[in-house]
Amino acid sequence: MKQPSISKTPVISKDDAPMLTQAAFDDGRLRVGGKDATRAQWQAAVRAKVAKLSVNITLDAPSVEHFNALAGERGYKP
């Protein structure tokens, strides 16, 4: 039987990460598709990506009942 692999990924604590300073952000570059971009190009790329995101949630019965009550006669489409 094959032995399960054991991850050798080091555990990183918050103390191991360098502190982020304003200088770190000031020295940063905006990139889209691996190429330097202007702030407007970067913002447009982020908005396009966010517009494509889909989020699904599962509501428990009391939550559905709550939203049904809020919707009144309009109804609530789960």
Secondary structure by P-SEA (a helix, b strand, c coil): cccbbbbccccccccccccccaaaaaabbbbcccccccaaaaaaaaaaaaaabbbbbbbcaaaaaaaaaaaccccccc
